[in-house]
Each structure stands twice: as C-alpha cells, then as structure tokens.
Amino acid sequence: PIPSLKREMRNLSEECDLEPVTVSMAYVYFEKLVLQGKLNKQNRKLCAGACVLLAAKISSDLRKHEVKHLIDKLEERFRFNRRDLIGFEFTVLVALELALYLPENQVLPHYRRLTQQS
C-alpha cells in the first residue's frame, strides 16, 4: 500500500499544482513516519494526507482558499473527514519533532525521480 499511497500523493499534488519539491518533502515526511513505525492500516491515509498538507504549507506560498482547496482534494481522494485530517496534522508534526525544514540530501533523490518521471 505504501507505493500506491505515494502515487496518490503525487497525483493529488499535480492536480493542485504543487511543485515537485513539495511532493518530495511530503514523501520524506511520510517515510520518516514509516521508519518510526507510526503507520497502521487505520491511519496510513491520514498520515499521507497530513504529510502533503504540511509540505504544502511549509514549501508553498499558499493562500487561504488554496489551502481549503487542497484540504477538499485530500478529503475527496483519501476519503477521510477534514476534522480528522486537521487533528492528525498536529500528531504528524509532533512525530516529526517539528522538523519540517529538511536537508537537501533528503529531498533531492525524490525530487530527481519526480522530475524525470514527468
């Protein structure tokens, strides 16, 4: 399910015109959660959604209506409630120890792969 979730994250990000670097950051956040053993069947879609949302907020200059549009798309694509997503966003932030700014060497491999695929 992890590769298919990452594919969904990428497709959704493209629909919302997010930059490849944003998707790359979301991937890194997601992988960190996987490595920490934080993912399970019940929360993996919420994890993926929260990672995309956090990456978009930190790396893009989103306006309020763009954030709302992104949340609408996440809710529609991953089939969860926006209230759950907003609450889970903080859970993910804590699990990542508030470290949303990532070193280039963590983001670059994903970024290269994404830009070569498109």
Phi, psi and omega per residue, in radians:
P1 nan -0.414 -3.087
I2 -1.135 -0.826 3.093
P3 -1.053 -0.658 -3.139
S4 -1.220 -0.603 3.070
L5 -1.132 -0.725 3.122
K6 -1.124 -0.645 3.095
R7 -1.114 -0.752 3.097
E8 -1.077 -0.723 3.115
M9 -1.043 -0.774 -3.126
R10 -1.150 -0.826 -3.118
N11 -1.057 -0.771 3.132
L12 -1.112 -0.725 3.135
S13 -1.100 -0.674 3.092
E14 -1.143 -0.732 3.106
E15 -1.033 -0.608 -3.107
C16 -1.638 0.181 3.121
D17 0.999 0.665 3.059
L18 -1.470 2.579 -3.114
E19 -1.227 2.657 3.076
P20 -0.978 -0.572 3.125
V21 -1.131 -0.579 3.107
T22 -1.167 -0.777 3.101
V23 -1.087 -0.727 3.136
S24 -1.046 -0.751 3.115
M25 -1.120 -0.726 3.120
A26 -1.062 -0.711 3.094
Y27 -1.045 -0.790 -3.112
V28 -1.105 -0.791 3.098
Y29 -0.996 -0.823 -3.092
F30 -1.071 -0.792 -3.140
E31 -1.122 -0.631 3.096
K32 -1.094 -0.696 3.103
L33 -1.140 -0.697 3.106
V34 -1.073 -0.825 -3.108
L35 -1.132 -0.502 3.105
Q36 -1.414 -0.103 -3.109
G37 1.291 0.448 -3.089
K38 -1.480 -0.256 -3.064
L39 -1.531 2.437 2.955
N40 -2.511 3.071 -3.067
K41 -1.018 -0.619 -3.085
Q42 -1.289 -0.581 -2.983
N43 -1.944 -0.009 -3.005
R44 -1.105 -0.620 3.107
K45 -1.238 -0.677 3.072
L46 -1.105 -0.701 3.098
C47 -1.044 -0.854 -3.128
A48 -1.050 -0.802 -3.141
G49 -1.098 -0.769 -3.138
A50 -1.129 -0.653 3.124
C51 -1.127 -0.747 3.106
V52 -1.113 -0.782 -3.118
L53 -1.088 -0.804 3.127
L54 -1.120 -0.756 3.137
A55 -1.096 -0.724 3.139
A56 -1.126 -0.718 -3.128
K57 -1.175 -0.638 -3.030
I58 -1.477 -0.553 -3.002
S59 -1.880 -0.199 -3.121
S60 -2.026 2.692 3.088
D61 -1.642 1.243 -3.048
L62 -1.447 2.457 3.014
R63 -1.576 2.930 -3.055
K64 -0.967 -0.782 -3.103
H65 -1.201 -0.493 3.102
E66 -1.261 -0.651 3.071
V67 -1.133 -0.746 3.126
K68 -1.084 -0.757 3.115
H69 -1.066 -0.753 3.118
L70 -1.087 -0.770 3.124
I71 -1.101 -0.722 3.084
D72 -1.016 -0.814 -3.133
K73 -1.118 -0.745 3.115
L74 -1.067 -0.772 -3.131
E75 -1.074 -0.749 -3.125
E76 -1.211 -0.797 -3.050
R77 -1.235 -0.794 -3.056
F78 -1.663 -0.055 3.085
R79 0.952 1.000 2.996
F80 -2.344 2.960 -3.097
N81 -1.472 2.396 -3.121
R82 -1.051 -0.574 3.119
R83 -1.111 -0.709 3.087
D84 -1.111 -0.726 -3.139
L85 -1.078 -0.841 -3.109
I86 -1.077 -0.737 3.104
G87 -1.147 -0.671 -3.091
F88 -1.297 -0.432 3.108
E89 -0.981 -0.732 3.133
F90 -1.188 -0.687 3.105
T91 -1.022 -0.776 3.129
V92 -1.158 -0.730 3.121
L93 -1.014 -0.751 3.113
V94 -1.164 -0.771 3.137
A95 -1.063 -0.571 3.113
L96 -1.489 0.077 -3.135
E97 0.963 0.647 3.118
L98 1.081 0.175 -3.085
A99 -1.514 1.341 -3.110
L100 -1.559 -0.402 3.061
Y101 -1.462 2.079 -3.010
L102 -1.849 2.574 3.039
P103 -1.170 2.575 -3.086
E104 -0.955 -0.663 -3.071
N105 -1.165 -0.310 3.068
Q106 -1.485 -0.568 -3.054
V107 -1.530 -0.623 -3.004
L108 -0.985 -0.781 -3.137
P109 -1.027 -0.722 3.109
H110 -1.178 -0.743 -3.126
Y111 -1.049 -0.796 3.121
R112 -1.048 -0.811 -3.131
R113 -1.070 -0.752 -3.110
L114 -1.159 -0.725 -3.107
T115 -1.282 -0.476 3.084
Q116 -1.327 -0.538 -3.137
Q117 -1.261 -0.543 -3.050
S118 -1.607 nan nan
